Amino acid sequence: MSAQPNTPLSPKTARVKSPAPGMPIFGCEHVQMLLSQSQDTTNQSVHHYKMILRNIFEQTPLVPQTSKNNDGQPVTSLTANYLCLQCSSIVSEEERLKHGNKKQHRFYVDSRSGTLYCQICDDLVWDPTLEDLRVRKMGTGTFSNRKRKHDELFAESLKDNPLYISTNTTTASCKANGLRGIYNAGATCYQNVVLQSFLHNPLLRNFYLSDGHQSTDCSLSNCLSCAMDDMFQDFYAVENTNGFTAASILSGFWISEKKAFENLVTTKEQDAHEFFQFLAEELHERNGDGKPPEIGSEHSCNCIIHQTFYGKLQSTTTCQNCGGVTNAVQSFLDLSLGLDNLAQRRARKTGQKQPSLTLQECLDEEYVKSDKCEYRCHNCDSTQQARRNTSIKRLPNVLAIQLKRFEFKQGRHDRAPSKIDTTVNFPLQLNMLPYTNRAKGSDTKESFELARSCTYDLLSVVVHVGEIDTGHYVSYCRVADQWFKFNDHKVEMASKSDVLSAQPYLLFYIIRSLS
């Protein structure tokens, strides 16, 4: 008896979903014509739509966002591409009409949201059958519709869960995401990278987009906070990938009478960290109590800059003679971490000429290890040897970290600026608990809960490329789960490996509960 030949499994028959009473069966009459031609056409269309959704929601965003230009070269777009439902083509908005006229293909899928677009209607259409697949794919990661999963998803205990709500919320495909470059106005890349980190900071974005500071209601002339408000509106109100000219920001610094801003009024490259501090100070004064932030004191304020960036350090000094302890608390805008001494010690220890460091090692050096110092002890009423330990008493919502890559070194005749190129490896997620004053003395369960509350996610990275006098600043910012590289007016998608292989000068981490 001959063996039964092996044959491929027959494809499952796709069924048109019955909509709720009063709702149309199809998204539009043109979708109806497509899905009513034959069962084979319906099966093929549904199967292809599933494949497209897998590409959008399972693969790297680079795939659906990349199409070919007229020369056949791949081009990655920051705006929506369109994946043809009737063939394997991925086309830009400009090429969509040409493709449709040439191939007589009329249905496409938005590369960012997975929604269906009908070219004849010239609009996104809501089709019950395809929309059901899209919602399930976004919500559960599968196309399964088992009753058990359905019951779990719609359990009363989950309906108010923020994670459930965010997972099952559909973002409008036309929503602007703030992805625009900023033109270099003459050695202003140091400003552009800081502005991009502000633009993609969700706390600052929400503040300015919710009328936290309205330029139309402000009576101050050349107000930098007004300029920031206008910039946020330009970036998020309308989807536009053309470069932006930050003229109001520049003029605000150039016209300012503050001596601290004088260095910025040149055509020479400046320090991005200094600009970050100057901008934060100015925005505090425009949105806060009007007083200078007084870094190093316990001065506190409820302005958006303090709510976003400011934390508190605690310095504990222990007299080595009497054991007396003195605590001092001061506020901080960012943490500055030295590299040179640690790199030199590592080089002597390992024999490597250019040893690499980790961000955690740099933090350990400043906020875990204690150092010796001389100290005027009130108990002893004299100067004594002491040990000083600095830890973080209160963590900020957004943690700004500077790696000290620029310093002055003694030359033959005078001190000259130099750059430290030490490689510093940094994580996407950072646990800051070991560097707080609560790191010691807590039990295992409490430490676990504390670690969760002290976990940060990387938000943006500022990188200085090249020599100290002729270098250039670029930045990486995360928008949702996708990274982008900003090089003045040029913006391109980046991978996590691109980000982690960069050598940071400034790092911005956001507390996980807010990210």
MARLUMMI-971770 format. One record per atom (N, C-alpha, C, O, CB): x, y, z. Coordinates in steps of 0.1 Angstrom, whole numbers, plus 5000, padded with zeros to 4 digits. Glycine has a CB too. Example, Ala and Ser with C-alpha at 12.3 -4.5 7.8 and 13.67 -1.06 7.14 Angstrom:
2
513249435078 512349555078 513249675078 514249675085 511349555090 512849785071 513749895071 512950005079 513450115080 514149945057 
% end
This chain:
515
500949885000 500050005000 500950125000 501850145008 499050005012 500650214991 501550334989 501250435001 500150445006 501250404976 502350505005 502150605016 501450725011 501450765000 503550645021 500750785021 499950905018 500951015015 501751045024 499050945031 500751085004 501751195001 501651305011 500551335016 501551244987 502751375014 502751495022 502251615015 502751645004 504151515028 501251675020 500751795013 500651915024 500451885035 499251775007 500852035019 500752145029 499352155034 498352125027 501152275022 499252205046 497952225052 497152335045 497752435040 498052275067 495852315043 495052415037 494952535045 494852525058 493652355034 494952655039 494852775047 493552785053 492552745048 495152895038 493552855065 492252875072 491452975064 491953065058 492552925086 490152945064 489253035057 488953155065 488553145077 487952965054 489253275059 489053395067 487553435066 486953425056 489953515061 487053475077 485653515078 485553665080 486253725088 484953435089 484553725073 484353865076 483653885089 482653815092 483453925064 484153965098 483653985111 482354055111 482154155104 484654065120 481354005119 480054065120 480154185129 480654165141 478953965125 479854305125 480054425134 478854435144 477954355143 480054545125 479054525153 477954555163 476754615155 476854665144 478454655173 475554595161 474354645155 474454795151 474954875159 473154615164 474054825139 474054965135 475455005129 475455115123 473855055146 476454915129 477754955123 477854885109 477254785107 478954905132 478554955100 478754895086 479554765087 480454745095 479354995077 479254675077 480054545077 481454575072 482354505076 479254445068 481654675063 482954695057 483354845060 482454925063 482954675042 484654865058 485155005061 484655105051 484355215055 486655005061 484555065038 483955155028 483555065016 483754945017 485055255023 482855115007 482355034996 483454974988 483254864981 481455114987 484655034988 485754984980 486354864987 486854764981 486855094978 486454865001 486954755008 485954635006 486254525005 487054785023 484654675006 483554575004 483754494991 483654374990 482254635005 484154574980 484354514967 485554414968 485554314961 484554624956 486654464975 487854374976 487554244983 487854134979 488954454983 486854254995 486654135003 485454054999 485253945005 486454175018 484754104989 483554024984 483853954971 482953894965 482354114984 485053974965 485253914952 485153764952 484453704945 486653964947 485953704962 485953564963 486553524976 487153614983 486753494951 486353394981 486953354993 488453354992 489153395002 486453214997 489053324981 490453324979 491053474981 492053494987 490853274965 490353564975 490753704976 490653754991 491553824996 489953804967 489653714998 489453755012 490553685020 491153755028 488053705017 490853555018 491853485025 493253555023 493953575032 491953335021 493553585010 494853645007 494953785013 496053815018 494953654991 493853865013 493953995018 494153995033 494954075039 492654075015 493453905040 493553895055 494953845059 495553895068 492453805061 495353745051 496753685054 497753795052 498753805060 496953565045 497653865041 498753975039 498654085049 499654135053 498554035025 497454115054 497354225064 497954175077 498554255084 495854255066 497854045080 498453995092 499954005091 500654035100 498053845095 500553965079 501953975077 502454115079 503554145084 502353925063 501654215073 502054355075 502054395089 502954465094 501154445067 501054355097 501054395111 502154335119 502754395128 499654345117 502554215115 503754145121 505054235119 505854255127 503954005116 505154285106 506254365103 506354495110 507354545114 506254395088 505154555113 505054685120 505254665135 505954745141 503654745117 504654565141 504654555155 505654455161 505954465173 503254515160 506254375153 507254275158 508654305154 509554275161 506854135153 508854365142 510154385137 510654525140 509854605146 510154375122 511854555137 512354695139 511654795131 511254755119 513954695136 511354915136 510655015128 511355055115 510655115107 510355135137 512655025114 513355055102 512754985090 512855045079 514755015104 512154865092 511654795080 510454865074 510454905062 511254655084 509354885081 508254955075 508455105071 507755155063 507054945084 509455165078 509755305075 510655325064 511055435060 510255375088 511155215057 512055225047 511455185033 510855085032 513255135049 511555275024 511055255010 512255285000 513355315004 509855345007 511955264987 512955284977 512655414969 511455434966 513155164968 513655494966 513455604958 513455574943 513455454940 514455714961 513455674935 513355644920 514555574915 514555514905 513155774913 515755584922 516955524918 517055384924 518055314922 518155604922 516055344932 516155204938 516855204951 517155094956 516655114928 517255324956 518055324968 517155334981 516055404980 519055444968 517455264992 516555265003 516555405010 517655465012 516955155013 515355445014 515255575021 514355555033 513255505032 514655685011 514855595045 514155585057 513455715060 514055815060 515055545069 512155705062 511255825064 510955835079 510755735086 510055815056 510755965083 510355995097 508756005097 508155995108 510956125102 508156025085 506756025085 506255895080 507055805077 506256145075 504955875079 504355745076 504655705062 504555775053 502855755079 505055575061 505055505048 503755425047 502955425056 506355415047 503555375035 502355295032 502755165026 503355155016 501455375022 502255055033 502554915029 501354865021 500254865026 502854825041 501554835008 500454794999 499854665004 500554565007 500954784985 498554665005 497854545009 497754444998 497354325000 496454585014 497954484985 497754404974 499054354967 499054284958 496954474964 500254394973 501554344969 502554374980 502154414991 501954414955 503754354978 504754364989 505454494989 506454514996 505854254987 504954594981 505654724980 505454814993 504354804999 505154804968 506454884996 506354995006 506655125000 507755144994 507454965018 505755215000 505955344993 505755455002 505055445013 504955344981 506255574999 506155695006 504755755002 504055704993 507255795003 504355865010 503155925006 503155984992 502155984985 502856035017 504356034988 504456094975 504355984964 503856014953 505756164974 504855864967 504855764956 503555674957 503355594948 506055674958 502755694967 501555614968 500655624956 500155524951 500855644981 500355744952 499455764941 499955704928 499255644920 499155914939 501355724926 501955664914 501855514914 501455454903 503455714913 502055454925 502055304926 500555264923 500355164916 502455264940 499655334929 498255294927 497755304913 497055214908 497355374936 498155404906 497755424892 498455324883 497955274873 498155564887 499755284886 500455194878 499955054880 499854974870 501955204881 499755014893 499354874896 497854854898 497354744899 500154834908 497154964898 495654954901 495454894915 494454834918 494954874891 496454934925 496254894939 495755014946 496355124945 497654844944 494754984955 494055104961 494055094976 493555184983 492655104957 494654994982 494654974997 496054965003 496854894998 493754855001 496255045013 497555055020 497355045035 496355075040 498355185015 498455015042 498555015056 499555115061 500655115057 498854865062 499055195070 499955305076 501055235084 500855145093 499155395086 502355275081 503555205087 503655225102 504455145108 504755245080 503055325108 503255345122 502055295131 502255255142 503455495124 500855295125 499755255133 499055125129 498355065136 498655365133 499355085116 498754965111 497254985106 496654885103 498754855122 496855105106 495455135101 495355125086 496355145079 495055275106 494155105081 493955085067 493655215060 492855295065 492754985065 494255235048 494055355040 493455315027 493955225020 495355435039 492355385023 491755365010 492155485001 491755595004 490255345011 492755454990 493255564981 492055624974 492155744971 494255514971 491055554971 489855604964 489155704973 488755814969 488955494959 488955664986 488355754995 489355865000 488855965005 487955675008 490655844997 491655935002 491555955017 491656075021 491556064994 491455845024 491255855039 491555725045 491455615039 489855905042 491855725058 491855605066 490455555068 489555635071 492555635080 490355425068 488955365069 488955265080 489955195083 488455295056 487855255087 487755155098 486955035093 485755045091 487055225111 487554925092 486954805087 486854705099 487954675105 487654735075 485654655103 485554565114 486454445114 487054405124 484154525116 486554375102 487354255101 488854285104 489554225112 487154195088 489354385097 490854415098 491154485111 492254465116 491254495086 490254575115 490554655127 490554555139 491354585149 489454755129 489754455139 489754355150 491154285151 491654265162 488654255148 491754255139 493054195139 494054295145 494954255152 493454155125 493954415141 494954515145 494954545160 495954545167 494754645138 493754555166 493554575180 494054455188 494754475198 492154605183 493754335183 494254215190 495854205190 496454175199 493654085184 496354245178 497854235177 498554335186 499554305192 498254265162 497954455187 498554555195 498354525210 499154555218 497854695192 497154465213 496854435227 497554315233 498054325244 495454425229 497554205226 498054075231 499254025224 499953935229 496953975230 499654085213 500754045205 500453925196 501353885189 501854005214 499253875196 498853765188 497453805181 496853905184 498753635196 497053715172 495753725165 494753635171 493653625166 495853705150 495153565182 494253465189 493053535195 493153655199 495053395199 491953465195 490653525200 490053425210 488853415211 489753565189 490953355217 490353255226 489553315237 489953425242 491553165232 488553255242 487653315252 488353335265 488153435272 486453215255 489353245268 490053265281 490853395281 490753475290 490953145284 491553425270 492253545269 491353665268 491653775274 493153545256 490253655262 489253755261 488753795275 488653915278 488053725252 488453695283 487953715296 489053785305 488753875313 487453585303 490253735303 491353795311 491553945308 491754035316 492653715309 491553975295 491754115290 490654205295 490954325299 491854115275 489454155296 488354245299 487854225314 486754265317 487254225290 488754165322 488454155336 488354295342 489054385339 489454065343 487354305352 487154435358 488454495364 488654615364 486054425368 489254405369 490454445376 491454515367 492354585371 491154335384 491354475354 492354535344 491854665338 492654735332 492654435334 490554685338 490054795330 490654935334 490755025326 488554795331 490954945347 491555075352 493055065353 493655165358 490955105366 493654965348 495054945349 495755035339 495455025327 495554795347 496655125343 497355215333 498055145322 497955185310 498255305340 498655025325 499354955315 498354895305 498654905293 500154835321 497254855310 496254795300 495654915292 495454895279 495054735308 495455025298 494955145290 495855185279 495455205268 494555255299 497155195283 498155245273 498355145262 498555175250 499555275280 498355015266 498454905255 497354905246 497554885234 498654775262 496154935250 494954925242 494455065237 493355075232 493854865249 495355165238 495055295232 495655305218 496855285217 495555405242 494855345209 495355365195 495755515193 494855605195 494255325185 496955535189 497455675187 497055715173 497155635163 498955685188 496555835171 496155885158 497355885149 498355925152 495556025159 497155825137 498255815128 498755945123 499955955118 497855725116 497956055124 498456185119 499056265130 499356385128 497256255113 499256205142 499756285153 501256315151 502056235147 499656205166 501556445153 502956485152 503756435164 503256435175 503056645151 504956385161 505756325172 507056405175 507956355182 506156185168 507156535170 508256615174 509556585167 510556635172 508356615188 509556505157 510756465150 511156565139 510756555128 510656325144 511956665144 512456765134 513856805138 514256805150 511556895134 514656835129 516056875131 516057025134 515057095132 516956845120 517157075139 517357225141 518557265134 519657215135 517457255157 518357375126 519457425118 520557475126 520357545137 518957535108 521757455122 522957515128 523157655124 523257685112 524257435125 523057755133 523157895130 524557945131 524758065133 522157975139 525557855130 526957905131 527457855145 527457925154 527058055130 528057735145 528557675157 527557665168 527957685180 529857745161 526357635165 525257625176 524857485178 523757465184 524057715172 525657385174 525257245176 525157215191 524357125195 526257155169 525957285199 525857265214 524557305220 524057245229 526957345221 523857405213 522557435217 521457335212 520557305219 522157585213 521657295200 520657215193 520457075201 519357035202 521157185179 521557025206 521456895212 520756905226 519956815229 522856825215 520957015233 520257035245 518757065243 517857015250 520857155253 518457145232 517057175229 516357045225 515157025228 517057275217 517056955218 516356825214 516056745226 515056685227 517256745204 516956745236 516756665248 515556725256 514856655263 518056665257 515356855256 514256925262 512956885254 511956855261 514457075263 512956895241 511856875233 511256735235 510056715233 512156895218 512156635238 511656495239 511656455253 511756335256 512556405231 511656545262 511456525277 509956535279 509356635278 512256625286 509356425283 507856425284 507356525295 506256575293 507356285288 508056545305 507556645316 507556785310 506556855312 508456635328 508656825303 508656955297 507656965286 507057065284 510056985292 507556865278 506656855266 505156875272 504456965266 506756725258 504856805282 503456815287 503256955293 502057005292 503256705297 504257005300 504057135306 503757245295 502857325297 505357175313 504557245285 504357355274 503157325266 502557425261 505657365266 502857205263 501657175254 500357185262 499257185256 501757035248 500457195275 499157205283 499057355288 498457375299 499157105295 499757445281 499657585285 500257625298 499857705305 498257635285 501357545301 502057575314 502657715313 502757785323 503157475316 503157755302 503657895300 503157935286 503657885276 505157905301 502158025285 501658075272 502358205268 502258305274 500158095273 502958195256 503658315251 502658425248 503058545248 504358275238 501358385245 500358495242 499958575254 499458685253 499158425235 500258515266 499858585278 500958645286 500858705296 499058485288 502158625281 503358675288 503758815283 503758845271 504658585285 504058905293 504259045290 505759075288 506159185285 503659135301 506658975291 508058995291 508558995276 508058915268 508858885299 509459085273 510059085260 511258995260 511958975270 510459225256 511458925248 512558835247 512658725257 513658685263 513958905246 511458675261 511358575271 511658435266 511158385256 509858565277 512658365272 513158235267 512058135269 511958035261 514358195274 511258145279 510158045281 509158065271 508557965267 509558065295 508858185266 507958205255 508558135242 507758075234 507658355253 509858155240 510458095229 510357945229 510157875219 511958135227 510457885241 510357745243 508957695240 508657595233 510757695257 507957775245 506557745242 506257745227 505557655222 505657845250 506757845220 506557855206 507157735199 506657685189 507057985200 508357695203 509057585197 508357455199 508257375190 510457575203 507857425211 507057305214 505757305205 505457195199 506657295228 505157415203 503957425194 504357385180 503657315173 503257565195 505457445175 505857415162 506257275159 506057215149 507057505158 506857205170 507257065168 506156965169 506156865163 508357035179 505157005177 504056905181 502756935175 501856845175 503956885195 502457055171 501157085166 500857035152 499756985149 500957235166 501857035143 501756995130 502956905126 504056935130 501657115120 502656795119 503756705115 504556765104 504056795093 503156565110 505756795107 506656865097 508056815100 508556835111 506557025099 508756765090 510056715091 511156815086 512356775086 510256575084 510756925082 511657035078 512457085090 511957085101 510957145070 513657125087 514457175098 513857305105 513157375098 515857215093 514157325118 513657435125 514757535128 515857495131 512957385138 514457665127 515457765131 515057825145 514057885146 515457875120 515957795154 515757845168 516157985170 516958015179 516457745178 515558075162 516058215162 515658285175 516458365180 515358295150 514458255180 513958315193 514858275205 515158355213 512458285195 515258145205 516158095216 517458165215 517958215225 516357945215 518058175203 519358245201 519258395205 520158435213 519858235187 518258465200 518158605203 517958625218 518358725224 517058665195 517258535225 517058545239 518358545247 518458625257 516158435244 519258465243 520558465249 521458585245 522158645253 521358335246 521358615233 522158725228 521758865234 522658945236 522058735213 520458875236 519959005242 520059005257 520059115263 518559025238 520258895263 520258885278 521358975284 522458975278 520358745283 521059035295 522059115302 522959045312 523759095318 521359235308 522658915313 523358835323 524858805319 525058765307 522658705326 525758825328 527158805324 527458655321 528258625313 528058855336 526658565327 526958425325 526658385311 527158285306 526058345334 525858465304 525458425290 526458495280 526258465268 524058475287 527358575284 528258645275 529058545266 529258575254 529258735282 529458435272 530258335264 529458275252 530058225242 530758225273 528158275254 527258215243 527158305231 526758265220 525958185249 527458435233 527258535222 528558535214 529258635213 526958675228 528958425208 530058415199 529758315188 528658245188 531358375206 530558315178 530458215167 531358095170 531558005161 530758275153 531958085182 532757975185 531957865192 530957885198 533958015194 532457735191 531857625197 531857645213 532857675218 532457495193 530757615219 530657625234 530357495240 530157395233 529557735238 530257495253 529957375261 528457345262 527757425267 530657385275 528057225258 526657185259 526157185273 525057215276 526357055252 527057135282 526657125296 526357265302 525457285310 527757055304 527257365299 527057505303 525657555298 524957625305 528157595299 525457525285 524157575279 522957515286 521957585289 524157545264 523057385289 521957315297 521757385310 520557415314 522357175299 522857425317 522657495330 522057635329 521157675336 523957495338 522557705319 522057845316 520557835312 519857915317 522857905305 520257745303 518857735299 517957695311 516857755312 518657635288 518357605319 517557565330 517357675340 516257695346 518157445338 518457755342 518357865352 517357975346 516558025354 519757935354 517457995333 516558105327 515158055328 514258135331 517058135313 514857935325 513457885325 512957875339 511757895341 513457745318 513757845349 513357855363 512957995367 511858015373 514457805372 513758095363 513358235367 512158275360 511358365365 514558325363 511858225348 510658275340 509358195345 508258245344 510858245326 509558075351 508457995355 508257975370 507257925375 508457865348 509358015377 509357995392 509158115400 508358205396 510657925396 509858125411 509758235420 510558355416 510558455423 510058195434 511258345405 512058465400 513458475406 514258555402 511358585403 513758385416 515058385423 515958295416 515558185410 514858355438 517258315416 518258225410 518158085417 517858085429 519658275411 518357975410 518157845417 519057815428 518857725436 518257745407 520257885429 521157865440 521557715442 521257655452 520557915453 522157665431 522657525432 523657515444 524557605445 523357485419 523557415452 524357395464 523657435477 524157405488 525657485462 522457505476 521757525488 520457435488 520257355479 521357675489 519657455499 518457375499 517257455493 516157415495 518157335514 517557555486 516557635480 515657545471 516157475463 517157755471 514357555473 513457465465 512457555459 512157665463 512757365474 511857505448 510857575440 509957475434 510357365432 511557665430 508757515431 507757425425 507657445409 506657405403 506457445431 508657515403 508557535389 508857415381 509257315387 509557645385 508557415368 508757285360 510157245360 510457125359 508257315346 511157335360 512557295360 512957215373 513657115372 513457415358 512457265384 512757205397 512057065398 512556965402 512357285409 510757065393 510056935393 510656835384 510556715386 508556965389 511356875374 511956785364 513356745368 513656625368 511956845350 514256835370 515656805371 516256805385 517256745387 516456895362 515656875394 516356895407 516156785417 515156725418 515957025413 517356745423 517356655434 518056705446 518456825446 517856515430 518356625456 519056675468 520156575471 519956455471 518156695480 521356625475 522556555479 522656565494 522356675500 523756595472 523156465501 523456465515 524956435517 525356325513 522556375523 525556525523 527056505527 527156475541 526756555550 527856625523 527756355545 527956315559 529456315562 530156245556 527356175561 529856395572 531256405576 531356355590 530656395599 531656555575 532256255591 532556185604 533956215609 534956185603 532356035603 533956285621 535256315627 535956185631 535456105638 535056415639 537256175627 538056055631 538556065645 539055965650 539156045621 538356175652 538856185666 537756155676 537956075685 539456325668 536556215674 535556195684 534356115678 533456075686 535056325689 534356095665 533256015659 531956095657 530956045653 532855905668 532056225659 530956315657 530556325642 531356315633 531156455662 529256325639 528756325626 528056455623 527156505630 527756205623 528356515611 527656635606 527056605593 527756555584 528656755606 525756645591 525056625578 524756755572 524456855579 523756535580 524956765559 524556885551 523856845539 524256745532 525856965548 522756915535 521956885524 522057005514 521957115518 520456855528 522156975501 522157075491 521457025478 521456905476 523657115488 520957115471 520257075459 521157055447 522257115447 519157175455 520756985437 521656965425 520756965412 519656915413 522456845426 521257025402 520657015389 521056895381 520256845373 520857145381 522356865382 522856745375 524056685383 524556755392 523356785361 524456565380 525556505386 526756505377 526656465365 525256355391 527856565381 529056565373 530056465378 530456455390 529756705374 530456375369 531356255373 532656275366 532756285354 530656125368 533756265374 535056275369 535456145362 535056035366 536056305380 536356155352 536856035345 538356015346 538755905346 536456055330 539156125346 540556115344 541256035355 541955945352 541156255343 540956065368 541655995379 541355845379 542155765381 541356055392 540055815377 539555675377 540155605365 540555485367 538055675376 540255665353 540855605342 542355575344 542855475340 540655685329 543055675350 544455655353 544755545362 545655465360 545155785358 543955535373 544055415382 543855285376 544455185378 543155435395 542755285367 542455165360 543555125350 543955005349 541155175352 544255225344 545355195335 546555135342 547155045337 545755325327 546855185354 547955135362 547654995367 548554915367 548255225374 546454965370 546054835375 546054735365 546454615367 544754845382 545554765353 545354665342 546454665332 546554565324 544054685335 547254775331 548254785321 547754825308 548454825298 548954645320 546454855307 545854905294 546155055292 546055135302 544354875294 546455095280 546655235277 545355315278 545355425283 547355255264 544355255273 543055325272 541955235278 541155175270 542655365258 541955215291 540855135297 539455195296 539355315295 541255105312 538555105296 537155155296 536555155310 536955075318 536255065286 535555235312 534855245325 533355225323 532955215311 535155385331 532655205333 531255195333 530655315340 531355365349 530655055339 529455345337 528755455344 528655425359 528755515367 527455485337 528355305362 528155265376 529455285383 529455315395 527655115377 530655255377 531955275384 532155415387 532655455397 533055215375 531755505377 531955645380 531055695391 531455785399 531555725367 529755645392 528855675402 529355625416 529255695426 527455625400 529955505416 530555445428 531555545434 531655565446 531055315426 532455595425 533555675429 533055805436 533655845446 534355715417 531955855432 531455985438 530455955450 530456035459 530756065427 529655855449 528455845458 528455715466 527455695473 527255865450 529455635466 529555515474 530755525483 530755505495 529555385466 531955555477 533155555484 533355685492 532855795488 534355545475 533955675503 534155795511 535655845509 536455775505 533955775527 535855975512 537256025510 537656105523 536856145531 537256125498 538956115524 539556185536 539556335534 539656375523 540956135539 539356405545 539356555544 539656605558 539556535568 537956605539 540056735558 540156805570 538856875574 538156925565 541356905570 538556875587 537256925590 537256995604 537956945613 536256795591 536657105605 536557175617 535457115626 534257145623 536257335615 535857035636 534856965644 534457055655 535257105663 535456835649 533157075657 532557155667 532757085681 532857155691 531057185665 532656955681 532856885694 534256895699 534556915711 532456735692 535256875690 536656885694 537157035694 538157055700 537456805684 536357125688 536757265687 538157285681 538957365686 536757325701 538357195671 539657205664 539557135650 538557065648 540857145672 540557165642 540557095629 541056955630 542056925636 541457175619 540256855625 540556715627 540456645613 539956705604 539556655637 541056535612 540956445601 539556385601 539056345612 542056335600 538856375589 537556325589 537356245576 538156245567 536456445589 536256175576 535856105563 534556155559 533556175567 535755945566 534456185546 533256245540 532656155530 533256105521 533456385534 531356135531 530556045522 529456125516 528656195524 530155915529 529256125503 528156195497 527256095491 527656005484 528656295486 525956115493 524956025488 523756115483 523656235486 524455915498 522856045476 521656125471 520456105481 520055995484 521256075457 520056215485 518856215495 517556205488 516656135492 518956335504 517456285477 516256275469 516556275454 517256365449 515356405473 516056175447 516256165433 515356255425 514156265429 516156015429 515756305414 514856385405 514056295396 514356175395 515756485397 513056355390 512256285380 513056255368 512956145362 511056365377 513856355363 514856335352 516256355357 516556465362 514456425340 517056255356 518456255362 519356295350 519556225340 518856125368 519956415352 520956465342 522356435347 522756465359 520856615339 523156365339 524556325343 525556385333 525356365321 524656175344 526556455338 527656505330 528856415332 529256395344 527956655332 529556375322 530856305323 531856405319 531856455308 530856175313 532756435328 533756545327 534856505316 535856455320 534456575340 534556535304 535456505293 536356625289 537356605282 534656465281 536056735295 536956855291 537556905304 536956925314 536056965285 538856935303 539656985314 540757065309 541157055298 540056875323 541357145318 542557225315 543757145321 543757115333 542457365321 544757125312 546057065317 547157165315 547257245306 546256935309 548157145324 549257235323 550157205312 550657095310 550057235336 550457305303 551357285292 552657345295 552957375307 550757355279 553457375285 554857425287 554757575293 555557605301 555557435274 553757645288 553757785292 552457815300 552557895309 553757875279 551357755297 550157785304 549157665304 549557565297 549457915299 548057675310 547057565310 546257575297 545857675292 546157585322 546157455291 545457445278 544257345279 544457245286 546457395267 543157365272 542057275273 542357145266 543057145256 540857345267 541857035271 542056905265 540756825267 539956855275 543256835271 540656715259 539456625259 539856495264 540956435260 538856625245 539056435273 539256295278 538456205270 537156205270 538956285293 539056115262 538356025253 538055885259 537755785252 539056005240 538155875272 537855745279 536555685275 535555755276 538055755294 536455565271 535255495268 534455475281 534955415291 535455365261 533155515281 532355495293 531055415288 530255465280 531955625300 530955295293 529755215289 528655245299 528755255311 530055065290 527455265293 526255305301 525055215298 525055165286 525955455299 524155195307 523055105305 521755185300 521655305301 522655035317 520855105294 519555155290 518655175303 517855265303 518855065280 518855085313 518155095325 519155115337 520155045337 517254975328 518955205346 519855245356 519255235370 518255305372 520555375354 519755155379 519255145392 520155245401 521355225403 519354995398 519455345406 520155445414 520155425429 520655505437 519555585411 519455315433 519355285448 520755285455 520855335466 518655155450 521755215449 523055205456 523755345459 524655355468 524055125448 523255455453 523855585454 523055675463 523355795464 524155645441 521955625469 521155705478 521455675493 522155585496 519655665475 520955765501 521255745516 520355635522 520455605534 521055875523 519555565513 518655455518 519255325513 518555215515 517255475514 520455325507 520955195502 521355095513 521154975511 522255235494 521755145524 522155055535 521055055546 520255145547 523455105541 520954935552 520154925564 518754885561 517854885569 520055055571 518454845548 517054795545 517154645542 518154595537 516554875532 516054575546 515954435544 515754405529 515654495521 514854365552 515854275526 515754225512 514554275505 514554325493 515954075511 513354255511 512054295505 511954445503 511554485492 510954245514 512454515513 512354665512 513354715501 513054805494 512754725525 514554645500 515554685490 514954665476 515154745467 516854605492 514254555474 513654525461 512654625457 512654675446 512954385461 511754665467 510754775464 511454905461 511054985453 509754785476 512554935469 513255065467 513955065454 513955165447 514255085478 514454955450 515154945437 514254975426 514555035416 515854805435 512954925427 511954945416 511655095416 511455145405 510754865419 511555155427 511255305427 512355385423 512255505420 510755345441 513555335422 514755405419 515355375405 516455405402 515855395429 514555305397 514955255384 514655365373 513555415373 514355125380 515655395365 515555495355 515755435341 516355325340 516555605357 515055495331 515255455317 515955565310 515655685312 513855415311 516855525301 517555625293 516655705284 515755645277 518655555285 516755835284 515855915276 516655985265 516155995253 515256025285 517856035267 518556105256 520056105260 520456095272 518056245254 520856115249 522356115251 522956225242 522556235231 522955975247 523856305248 524556405241 525956355239 526656315248 524456545248 526456365226 527756315223 528656425217 528156495208 527656195213 529856435221 530756525215 531756445206 532456355211 531556615225 531756475193 532656405184 533756495179 533556615176 531756355172 534956435179 536156515174 536956575185 536756545197 535656615165 537756675181 538656735190 537956845198 536856885194 539956795183 538656895208 537956995217 537657125210 536657195212 538857025229 538557165200 538357295193 537657285180 537057385176 539757355191 537657165174 537057155161 535957045161 535556995151 538057115151 535457015173 534456905174 533056945171 532757055167 534456845188 532156845172 530756865169 529856785178 530256685183 530456825154 528656845181 527756775190 526656705182 526056765173 527156875200 526256585186 525156515181 524356455193 524956455204 525456405170 523156415191 522356365202 521556245198 521156235186 521556465209 521156165207 520156055205 519056075215 519256105227 520855915207 517856065210 516656085218 515655965216 515555915204 515956215216 515055925226 514055815225 512655875224 512255955232 514155715237 511955825214 510555865212 509755735213 509855645204 510255935198 508955715224 508355585227 509455485228 510355505237 507255545215 509455385220 510555275221 511555285210 512355195209 509855145221 511455395202 512355405190 513355515193 512955625197 511555425177 514655485189 515655585191 515855665178 515755605167 516955525195 516255795179 516555875167 517855955170 518155995181 515355975164 518655965159 519856045160 519656185154 519056195143 521055975152 519956285162 519856425157 521156485155 522056505164 519056505168 521456525142 522656595138 522256725132 522156735120 523456505129 522156825140 521556955136 520256935129 519356885135 522557025126 520156975116 518856955109 518556825104 517456795099 518757055098 519556735105 519356595100 518856505111 519356505122 520656545094 517856425108 517256325118 517156195111 516756185100 515856375123 517656095118 517555955112 517255855124 517655875135 518855915105 516655745120 516355645130 517655575134 518655565127 515355535125 517755535147 518855465152 518455345160 517355335165 519655565161 519355255161 519155125169 519655145183 520455245186 519755005162 519255055192 519855065206 521355045206 522055105214 519154955214 521854955197 523254935196 523955065192 525155095196 523654825187 523355145183 523955275179 524055365191 525155435193 523055335168 523055365199 523055455211 524155405221 524955485226 521655455218 524155275224 525055225234 526455225230 527355225238 524655085238 526755235217 528155245212 528655385212 529855405210 528255175198 527755485214 528255625214 528955655227 528755585237 526955715213 529855755227 530555795238 529955925244 530056025238 532055825235 529255905256 528356015261 529156135267 530256105273 527355965270 528656245266 529056365274 527956395284 528256425296 529356485264 526756395279 525556415288 524656305287 524356255276 524856555286 524056255298 523056155298 521856195305 521956265316 523656015304 520656175300 519456205307 518656075309 518256005299 518656315298 518356045321 517555925325 516255975331 516156075339 518355835335 515155905328 513855945334 513355835343 513555715340 512755975323 512755865354 512355765364 511355675357 510455725350 511755835377 511455545359 510555455352 509055475354 508355455345 510955315356 508655515366 507255535368 506655645359 505455655358 507055575383 507555735353 507055835345 507355805330 506755875321 507655965349 508255715327 508655695313 507655615305 507855595293 509955625313 
% end
